[in-house]
Amino acid sequence: MASSASLEIYQNLHERRFSRYALLVPCGHANSDKGENDMKFCAIMTVIGFGAFFVFSVLALFAPDEAPEALTADVILAAIGFFVGIFAWLKVKRGTC
């Protein structure tokens, strides 16, 4: 069993080594999970947006030459997915979600 003095030394060592990283992480409100739920929503929208971008980009690359309207639809949907992913990622990155 570790003594309380050794636990205090380990805690101080951890705080000195990782204090600057702890300051970079935004914390939610003390009595509310609203901040965490908003951040989760934005993170999920980032994944969905970029997923749509990659899926429709692949479909646009392999679209047959006989169907130009399918190519147009794939390009438009890929662009929408890209912008949704970028917008949500920027909100997560800035912490304004």
CYANA upper distance limits for C-alpha pairs under 8 A (distance plus 0.5 A):
  2 ALA  CA      6 SER  CA      6.92
  2 ALA  CA      7 LEU  CA      7.26
  3 SER  CA      7 LEU  CA      6.91
  4 SER  CA      8 GLU  CA      6.62
  5 ALA  CA      9 ILE  CA      6.82
  6 SER  CA     10 TYR  CA      6.77
  7 LEU  CA     11 GLN  CA      6.63
  8 GLU  CA     12 ASN  CA      6.64
  9 ILE  CA     13 LEU  CA      6.61
 10 TYR  CA     14 HIS  CA      6.63
 11 GLN  CA     15 GLU  CA      6.68
 12 ASN  CA     16 ARG  CA      6.66
 13 LEU  CA     17 ARG  CA      6.68
 14 HIS  CA     18 PHE  CA      6.46
 14 HIS  CA     19 SER  CA      8.28
 15 GLU  CA     19 SER  CA      5.62
 18 PHE  CA     22 ALA  CA      6.91
 19 SER  CA     23 LEU  CA      7.06
 20 ARG  CA     24 LEU  CA      7.30
 21 TYR  CA     25 VAL  CA      7.49
 26 PRO  CA     95 GLY  CA      7.64
 28 GLY  CA     32 SER  CA      7.81
 28 GLY  CA     33 ASP  CA      7.30
 28 GLY  CA     34 LYS  CA      8.23
 28 GLY  CA     35 GLY  CA      5.73
 28 GLY  CA     36 GLU  CA      6.56
 29 HIS  CA     33 ASP  CA      7.31
 29 HIS  CA     34 LYS  CA      8.20
 29 HIS  CA     35 GLY  CA      7.15
 33 ASP  CA     37 ASN  CA      6.72
 34 LYS  CA     38 ASP  CA      6.64
 35 GLY  CA     39 MET  CA      6.69
 35 GLY  CA     97 CYS  CA      8.04
 36 GLU  CA     40 LYS  CA      6.61
 37 ASN  CA     41 PHE  CA      6.65
 38 ASP  CA     42 CYS  CA      6.76
 38 ASP  CA     97 CYS  CA      6.24
 39 MET  CA     43 ALA  CA      6.60
 39 MET  CA     92 VAL  CA      6.96
 39 MET  CA     95 GLY  CA      8.35
 39 MET  CA     97 CYS  CA      6.10
 40 LYS  CA     44 ILE  CA      6.59
 41 PHE  CA     45 MET  CA      6.65
 42 CYS  CA     46 THR  CA      6.65
 42 CYS  CA     88 ALA  CA      5.80
 42 CYS  CA     89 TRP  CA      7.67
 42 CYS  CA     91 LYS  CA      7.66
 42 CYS  CA     92 VAL  CA      6.85
 42 CYS  CA     97 CYS  CA      7.10
 43 ALA  CA     47 VAL  CA      6.99
 43 ALA  CA     88 ALA  CA      7.44
 43 ALA  CA     89 TRP  CA      7.49
 43 ALA  CA     92 VAL  CA      7.23
 44 ILE  CA     48 ILE  CA      6.68
 45 MET  CA     49 GLY  CA      6.32
 45 MET  CA     84 VAL  CA      7.71
 45 MET  CA     85 GLY  CA      7.02
 45 MET  CA     88 ALA  CA      6.66
 46 THR  CA     50 PHE  CA      6.65
 46 THR  CA     84 VAL  CA      7.43
 46 THR  CA     85 GLY  CA      4.79
 46 THR  CA     86 ILE  CA      7.51
 46 THR  CA     87 PHE  CA      8.36
 46 THR  CA     88 ALA  CA      5.69
 46 THR  CA     89 TRP  CA      6.01
 47 VAL  CA     51 GLY  CA      6.36
 47 VAL  CA     85 GLY  CA      7.29
 48 ILE  CA     52 ALA  CA      6.56
 48 ILE  CA     81 GLY  CA      8.12
 48 ILE  CA     85 GLY  CA      7.60
 49 GLY  CA     53 PHE  CA      6.70
 49 GLY  CA     80 ILE  CA      8.26
 49 GLY  CA     81 GLY  CA      4.79
 49 GLY  CA     82 PHE  CA      6.42
 49 GLY  CA     83 PHE  CA      7.90
 49 GLY  CA     84 VAL  CA      5.64
 49 GLY  CA     85 GLY  CA      4.60
 49 GLY  CA     86 ILE  CA      8.33
 50 PHE  CA     54 PHE  CA      6.71
 50 PHE  CA     81 GLY  CA      6.40
 50 PHE  CA     82 PHE  CA      6.24
 50 PHE  CA     84 VAL  CA      8.20
 50 PHE  CA     85 GLY  CA      5.55
 50 PHE  CA     86 ILE  CA      8.41
 51 GLY  CA     55 VAL  CA      6.61
 51 GLY  CA     81 GLY  CA      7.93
 52 ALA  CA     56 PHE  CA      6.44
 52 ALA  CA     77 LEU  CA      7.99
 52 ALA  CA     78 ALA  CA      6.77
 52 ALA  CA     81 GLY  CA      5.59
 52 ALA  CA     82 PHE  CA      8.06
 53 PHE  CA     57 SER  CA      6.40
 53 PHE  CA     77 LEU  CA      7.76
 53 PHE  CA     78 ALA  CA      4.76
 53 PHE  CA     79 ALA  CA      7.15
 53 PHE  CA     80 ILE  CA      7.96
 53 PHE  CA     81 GLY  CA      5.11
 53 PHE  CA     82 PHE  CA      5.65
 54 PHE  CA     58 VAL  CA      6.72
 54 PHE  CA     78 ALA  CA      7.59
 55 VAL  CA     59 LEU  CA      6.82
 55 VAL  CA     78 ALA  CA      8.07
 56 PHE  CA     60 ALA  CA      6.47
 56 PHE  CA     74 ASP  CA      5.73
 56 PHE  CA     75 VAL  CA      7.37
 56 PHE  CA     77 LEU  CA      6.92
 56 PHE  CA     78 ALA  CA      5.46
 57 SER  CA     61 LEU  CA      6.68
 57 SER  CA     74 ASP  CA      7.36
 57 SER  CA     75 VAL  CA      7.24
 57 SER  CA     78 ALA  CA      6.18
 58 VAL  CA     62 PHE  CA      6.81
 59 LEU  CA     63 ALA  CA      6.33
 59 LEU  CA     71 LEU  CA      8.40
 59 LEU  CA     74 ASP  CA      6.97
 60 ALA  CA     70 ALA  CA      8.31
 60 ALA  CA     71 LEU  CA      5.79
 60 ALA  CA     72 THR  CA      8.45
 60 ALA  CA     74 ASP  CA      5.75
 60 ALA  CA     75 VAL  CA      6.62
 63 ALA  CA     67 ALA  CA      7.80
 63 ALA  CA     70 ALA  CA      7.49
 63 ALA  CA     71 LEU  CA      6.41
 64 PRO  CA     68 PRO  CA      8.29
 67 ALA  CA     71 LEU  CA      7.30
 68 PRO  CA     72 THR  CA      6.76
 69 GLU  CA     73 ALA  CA      6.67
 70 ALA  CA     74 ASP  CA      6.62
 71 LEU  CA     75 VAL  CA      6.66
 72 THR  CA     76 ILE  CA      6.70
 73 ALA  CA     77 LEU  CA      6.61
 74 ASP  CA     78 ALA  CA      6.49
 75 VAL  CA     79 ALA  CA      6.66
 76 ILE  CA     80 ILE  CA      6.76
 77 LEU  CA     81 GLY  CA      6.63
 78 ALA  CA     82 PHE  CA      6.61
 79 ALA  CA     83 PHE  CA      6.74
 80 ILE  CA     84 VAL  CA      6.63
 81 GLY  CA     85 GLY  CA      6.53
 82 PHE  CA     86 ILE  CA      6.60
 83 PHE  CA     87 PHE  CA      6.42
 84 VAL  CA     88 ALA  CA      6.57
 85 GLY  CA     89 TRP  CA      6.45
 86 ILE  CA     90 LEU  CA      6.57
 87 PHE  CA     91 LYS  CA      6.86
 88 ALA  CA     92 VAL  CA      6.79
 89 TRP  CA     93 LYS  CA      6.51
 90 LEU  CA     94 ARG  CA      6.51
 91 LYS  CA     95 GLY  CA      6.40
 91 LYS  CA     96 THR  CA      5.83
 91 LYS  CA     97 CYS  CA      5.79
 92 VAL  CA     96 THR  CA      7.15
 92 VAL  CA     97 CYS  CA      6.48
